[in-house]
Amino acid sequence: MSAAPIDVLVVGAGPVGLTASILLSRLGVSHQVVETRHGLHSAPQAHVVSPRTMEILTRACGVDDSALRAVATPFGQIPVVRWVETLIGREHGNFSLVTQDRVEKMFATTPCPPANISQHRLEPVLLAAALDAGGTVRFGHEWESSTAADNVTSTVLSHETGKRSEITSRYVLACDGASSPVRRHAGITMEGQAMVEMFTSIHLVGDLRPALGERPGLLFWCIGGPTRAWFVVHDIERECVMMHPSDPDAPPITDAIARQLVRSAVGTDLDVEIASIAPWRMSSQVAATYRSGRTMLAGDAAHRFPPTGGIGMNTGIADVHNLCWKLADVLAGRSDDQLLDTYDVERRPVATTNAEQSLSNHLKMVEVEDAVAVGSGVAEAIARQEEHFDMTGLDIGFRYNSAAVIDDGIATAHDSGFNPVTDVIATTAPGHRLSHAAVIVDGEMMSSIDLARADDFVLLIAPGSTVWNGCGIPAIEVTGADETWATIRGTDDSGAILLRPDGHVAWRAATAPADPAETVRRALAATRRAADQFTRQPE
């Protein structure tokens, strides 16, 4: 007698797969995570944890903010990006990551500042949270293939025993990286540039202070000197990664050659250990679709970005935040299966924009090298890298446009200097993530982003409003703690905002319609059907 199917099989236990596990557990969705590796990553890899990701991890996933900050790079080590001949040599110029204007803009946008957390330090925090939430993670288990009918039956190989087993699930979520066997098995192709440039990553363990001295920084670009490279300093006292452009047709870099390259880029011998040497291909690609029947893609399985901007992992975590509540709704019978189609409609355009911007950031860096080569215009070229190091608009300001969003036809206004890469519009327009504002609920002050409920839609109304009684979903009476909420809410005191479980606005009424409760029920039903069947009644 075969075992009952689980709801979701998650393939891959990187940051995206582990985040999916936490979310699914908190939503009551049965699942397992299988990972072909025998443990978590040991090298730093991704390191930028964006404000939106911090919101998702601390709010939707319930991960302790202090646990995340405890493993982050100390703040004093990361405020500057530097362009140098060598690590100990002449500095061409620098870019300040932390300025008064950026700090003020950030805290006007989110209560969750970003953090620099190397992936091999982030993953243990997420794994602990996933296990605490009730998830199961099976390392050393390689997903091989699947067959789909009413359910999906996946064949999984145990590396320890050499035996194969079958796991039956309602859906498969591929979080298995850029080479994604699940994606290839599903026949989903990638669109975009498969090869932008080839690099070798050299992971160095040891103290960099003798080289950096009083010149700390997060990133160092070595240009105009003996070796072209860049360094990501994950912890000045413990480790960094050196990226070196490589010839894809050349033999792999040996340990001896790596040491020569490191010495040349640093400018002197450095007492560090080479922990690993790994070639990698910079790509700019997005999957042709995020869904094939009962198989979904997320993270690097769905998109590959140049690392310039550090938004790849963050886009993947936002992927599963968008998808998991939809899976839970469909599995519970609250929503039609076609709601899952909105995952592709909403997330793929975001990834396409992010891929294009990341590639643009990479190509624009050439301007600094060219300026260094001619000996003029370096400061101006560095100043033009603003979008590379501030992608807040792409991280938080994007707007979903799908059948799971009911557009109210009101355009969101912004001033002439607005930059969609760096800036965020404060708004409650449908499709946008509900903007951050200080609000009061039941006498408690909080951020408006905390009004979302991971397991249900909620209706935001003014205090004392009774016209929305009987709407069938939780209603939250919201008072602005200052003028910000009144400015951005887009409704009068009789209006309402319907908020999705992922914190994005599904629908709003500027003022109460003739039958408020029935209108909310129709709006909610149209969103869950994702069938574009909501018809607006005269208000």
Solvent accessible surface area in square Angstrom, and as a share of the most:
residue,aa,sasa,rsa
1,M,248,1.11
2,S,103,0.67
3,A,90,0.69
4,A,88,0.68
5,P,59,0.37
6,I,30,0.15
7,D,32,0.17
8,V,0,0.00
9,L,0,0.00
10,V,0,0.00
11,V,9,0.05
12,G,4,0.04
13,A,0,0.00
14,G,12,0.12
15,P,10,0.06
16,V,15,0.09
17,G,0,0.00
18,L,0,0.00
19,T,0,0.00
20,A,0,0.00
21,S,0,0.00
22,I,2,0.01
23,L,7,0.04
24,L,0,0.00
25,S,25,0.16
26,R,124,0.45
27,L,30,0.15
28,G,68,0.66
29,V,9,0.05
30,S,54,0.35
31,H,19,0.08
32,Q,45,0.20
33,V,0,0.00
34,V,1,0.00
35,E,11,0.05
36,T,61,0.35
37,R,63,0.23
38,H,133,0.59
39,G,27,0.26
40,L,47,0.24
41,H,46,0.21
42,S,96,0.62
43,A,27,0.21
44,P,0,0.00
45,Q,90,0.40
46,A,34,0.27
47,H,26,0.12
48,V,44,0.25
49,V,0,0.00
50,S,8,0.05
51,P,14,0.09
52,R,19,0.07
53,T,1,0.01
54,M,0,0.00
55,E,2,0.01
56,I,2,0.01
57,L,0,0.00
58,T,22,0.13
59,R,93,0.34
60,A,13,0.10
61,C,5,0.03
62,G,44,0.42
63,V,9,0.05
64,D,89,0.46
65,D,59,0.30
66,S,70,0.45
67,A,38,0.29
68,L,0,0.00
69,R,74,0.27
70,A,83,0.64
71,V,43,0.25
72,A,20,0.15
73,T,7,0.04
74,P,67,0.42
75,F,131,0.54
76,G,54,0.52
77,Q,26,0.11
78,I,27,0.14
79,P,35,0.22
80,V,22,0.13
81,V,0,0.00
82,R,29,0.11
83,W,1,0.00
84,V,0,0.00
85,E,51,0.23
86,T,14,0.08
87,L,0,0.00
88,I,82,0.41
89,G,24,0.23
90,R,149,0.54
91,E,48,0.22
92,H,27,0.12
93,G,17,0.16
94,N,66,0.34
95,F,15,0.06
96,S,49,0.31
97,L,39,0.19
98,V,60,0.34
99,T,49,0.29
100,Q,128,0.57
101,D,110,0.57
102,R,49,0.18
103,V,52,0.30
104,E,98,0.44
105,K,61,0.26
106,M,32,0.14
107,F,101,0.42
108,A,75,0.58
109,T,14,0.08
110,T,0,0.00
111,P,41,0.26
112,C,4,0.02
113,P,35,0.22
114,P,57,0.36
115,A,12,0.09
116,N,6,0.03
117,I,0,0.00
118,S,1,0.01
119,Q,15,0.07
120,H,32,0.14
121,R,33,0.12
122,L,0,0.00
123,E,0,0.00
124,P,62,0.39
125,V,25,0.14
126,L,0,0.00
127,L,29,0.15
128,A,52,0.41
129,A,22,0.17
130,A,0,0.00
131,L,90,0.45
132,D,126,0.65
133,A,40,0.31
134,G,61,0.59
135,G,9,0.09
136,T,66,0.38
137,V,22,0.13
138,R,65,0.24
139,F,53,0.22
140,G,4,0.04
141,H,34,0.15
142,E,61,0.28
143,W,12,0.04
144,E,57,0.25
145,S,40,0.26
146,S,22,0.14
147,T,101,0.59
148,A,73,0.56
149,A,87,0.68
150,D,116,0.60
151,N,44,0.23
152,V,1,0.01
153,T,40,0.23
154,S,0,0.00
155,T,34,0.20
156,V,1,0.00
157,L,32,0.16
158,S,12,0.08
159,H,68,0.30
160,E,159,0.71
161,T,84,0.49
162,G,48,0.46
163,K,147,0.62
164,R,148,0.54
165,S,51,0.33
166,E,125,0.56
167,I,14,0.07
168,T,44,0.26
169,S,0,0.00
170,R,78,0.28
171,Y,3,0.01
172,V,1,0.01
173,L,1,0.00
174,A,0,0.00
175,C,13,0.08
176,D,30,0.16
177,G,25,0.24
178,A,44,0.34
179,S,72,0.46
180,S,0,0.00
181,P,52,0.33
182,V,3,0.02
183,R,7,0.03
184,R,147,0.54
185,H,91,0.41
186,A,35,0.27
187,G,58,0.56
188,I,14,0.07
189,T,89,0.52
190,M,35,0.16
191,E,99,0.44
192,G,60,0.57
193,Q,92,0.41
194,A,45,0.35
195,M,84,0.38
196,V,33,0.19
197,E,41,0.18
198,M,38,0.17
199,F,1,0.01
200,T,4,0.03
201,S,20,0.13
202,I,0,0.00
203,H,12,0.05
204,L,1,0.00
205,V,57,0.33
206,G,18,0.17
207,D,42,0.22
208,L,0,0.00
209,R,119,0.43
210,P,106,0.67
211,A,9,0.07
212,L,6,0.03
213,G,43,0.41
214,E,175,0.78
215,R,51,0.19
216,P,39,0.24
217,G,1,0.01
218,L,15,0.07
219,L,17,0.09
220,F,0,0.00
221,W,21,0.07
222,C,0,0.00
223,I,4,0.02
224,G,61,0.59
225,G,34,0.32
226,P,101,0.63
227,T,12,0.07
228,R,102,0.37
229,A,3,0.02
230,W,22,0.08
231,F,1,0.00
232,V,8,0.04
233,V,2,0.01
234,H,2,0.01
235,D,11,0.06
236,I,15,0.08
237,E,88,0.40
238,R,131,0.48
239,E,12,0.05
240,C,0,0.00
241,V,6,0.04
242,M,0,0.00
243,M,30,0.13
244,H,31,0.14
245,P,27,0.17
246,S,28,0.18
247,D,85,0.44
248,P,80,0.50
249,D,133,0.69
250,A,49,0.38
251,P,115,0.72
252,P,113,0.71
253,I,35,0.18
254,T,75,0.44
255,D,70,0.37
256,A,63,0.49
257,I,78,0.40
258,A,0,0.00
259,R,116,0.42
260,Q,122,0.54
261,L,30,0.15
262,V,9,0.05
263,R,121,0.44
264,S,32,0.21
265,A,0,0.00
266,V,0,0.00
267,G,30,0.29
268,T,47,0.27
269,D,104,0.54
270,L,28,0.14
271,D,141,0.73
272,V,16,0.09
273,E,104,0.47
274,I,20,0.10
275,A,49,0.38
276,S,46,0.30
277,I,52,0.26
278,A,48,0.38
279,P,86,0.54
280,W,62,0.22
281,R,120,0.44
282,M,1,0.01
283,S,6,0.04
284,S,11,0.07
285,Q,12,0.05
286,V,12,0.07
287,A,0,0.00
288,A,31,0.24
289,T,43,0.25
290,Y,0,0.00
291,R,38,0.14
292,S,44,0.29
293,G,52,0.50
294,R,59,0.21
295,T,17,0.10
296,M,1,0.00
297,L,0,0.00
298,A,0,0.00
299,G,1,0.01
300,D,70,0.36
301,A,0,0.00
302,A,0,0.00
303,H,0,0.00
304,R,36,0.13
305,F,27,0.11
306,P,1,0.01
307,P,57,0.36
308,T,6,0.04
309,G,21,0.21
310,G,20,0.19
311,I,8,0.04
312,G,18,0.17
313,M,21,0.10
314,N,5,0.03
315,T,3,0.02
316,G,0,0.00
317,I,0,0.00
318,A,11,0.09
319,D,0,0.00
320,V,0,0.00
321,H,20,0.09
322,N,2,0.01
323,L,0,0.00
324,C,1,0.01
325,W,10,0.03
326,K,0,0.00
327,L,0,0.00
328,A,5,0.04
329,D,4,0.02
330,V,17,0.10
331,L,35,0.18
332,A,60,0.46
333,G,63,0.61
334,R,110,0.40
335,S,10,0.06
336,D,63,0.32
337,D,65,0.34
338,Q,73,0.32
339,L,0,0.00
340,L,0,0.00
341,D,67,0.35
342,T,6,0.03
343,Y,0,0.00
344,D,19,0.10
345,V,73,0.42
346,E,3,0.02
347,R,1,0.00
348,R,69,0.25
349,P,75,0.47
350,V,13,0.08
351,A,0,0.00
352,T,54,0.32
353,T,65,0.38
354,N,4,0.02
355,A,5,0.04
356,E,111,0.50
357,Q,22,0.10
358,S,0,0.00
359,L,25,0.13
360,S,45,0.29
361,N,2,0.01
362,H,22,0.10
363,L,100,0.50
364,K,53,0.23
365,M,12,0.05
366,V,71,0.41
367,E,63,0.28
368,V,0,0.00
369,E,47,0.21
370,D,81,0.42
371,A,10,0.08
372,V,24,0.14
373,A,87,0.67
374,V,114,0.66
375,G,63,0.61
376,S,73,0.47
377,G,36,0.35
378,V,25,0.14
379,A,75,0.58
380,E,98,0.44
381,A,0,0.00
382,I,6,0.03
383,A,63,0.49
384,R,124,0.45
385,Q,1,0.00
386,E,62,0.28
387,E,39,0.17
388,H,9,0.04
389,F,39,0.16
390,D,13,0.07
391,M,17,0.08
392,T,20,0.11
393,G,2,0.02
394,L,17,0.08
395,D,12,0.06
396,I,4,0.02
397,G,19,0.19
398,F,30,0.13
399,R,86,0.31
400,Y,7,0.03
401,N,129,0.66
402,S,17,0.11
403,A,28,0.21
404,A,0,0.00
405,V,14,0.08
406,I,18,0.09
407,D,86,0.44
408,D,28,0.14
409,G,67,0.64
410,I,87,0.44
411,A,91,0.70
412,T,31,0.18
413,A,90,0.70
414,H,108,0.48
415,D,104,0.54
416,S,127,0.82
417,G,62,0.59
418,F,51,0.21
419,N,43,0.22
420,P,84,0.53
421,V,14,0.08
422,T,10,0.06
423,D,37,0.19
424,V,37,0.21
425,I,30,0.15
426,A,63,0.49
427,T,11,0.06
428,T,0,0.00
429,A,0,0.00
430,P,0,0.00
431,G,0,0.00
432,H,13,0.06
433,R,10,0.04
434,L,2,0.01
435,S,7,0.04
436,H,33,0.15
437,A,3,0.02
438,A,31,0.24
439,V,0,0.00
440,I,58,0.29
441,V,19,0.11
442,D,146,0.76
443,G,73,0.70
444,E,104,0.47
445,M,128,0.57
446,M,46,0.21
447,S,9,0.06
448,S,0,0.00
449,I,18,0.09
450,D,51,0.26
451,L,5,0.02
452,A,30,0.23
453,R,101,0.37
454,A,38,0.29
455,D,73,0.38
456,D,33,0.17
457,F,0,0.00
458,V,0,0.00
459,L,0,0.00
460,L,4,0.02
461,I,12,0.06
462,A,7,0.06
463,P,74,0.46
464,G,59,0.57
465,S,18,0.11
466,T,88,0.51
467,V,71,0.41
468,W,4,0.01
469,N,106,0.54
470,G,60,0.58
471,C,6,0.03
472,G,72,0.69
473,I,21,0.11
474,P,44,0.28
475,A,52,0.40
476,I,32,0.16
477,E,80,0.36
478,V,3,0.02
479,T,60,0.35
480,G,25,0.24
481,A,35,0.27
482,D,70,0.36
483,E,128,0.58
484,T,47,0.28
485,W,11,0.04
486,A,70,0.54
487,T,107,0.62
488,I,14,0.07
489,R,39,0.14
490,G,35,0.34
491,T,21,0.12
492,D,65,0.34
493,D,93,0.48
494,S,36,0.23
495,G,2,0.02
496,A,1,0.01
497,I,3,0.02
498,L,0,0.00
499,L,1,0.00
500,R,0,0.00
501,P,9,0.06
502,D,3,0.02
503,G,9,0.09
504,H,3,0.01
505,V,0,0.00
506,A,0,0.00
507,W,1,0.00
508,R,15,0.05
509,A,1,0.01
510,A,43,0.33
511,T,48,0.28
512,A,25,0.19
513,P,11,0.07
514,A,93,0.72
515,D,66,0.34
516,P,18,0.11
517,A,14,0.11
518,E,57,0.26
519,T,6,0.03
520,V,0,0.00
521,R,107,0.39
522,R,51,0.19
523,A,0,0.00
524,L,18,0.09
525,A,37,0.29
526,A,2,0.02
527,T,0,0.00
528,R,32,0.12
529,R,82,0.30
530,A,12,0.09
531,A,31,0.24
532,D,120,0.62
533,Q,102,0.45
534,F,31,0.13
535,T,97,0.57
536,R,106,0.39
537,Q,68,0.30
538,P,121,0.76
539,E,105,0.47
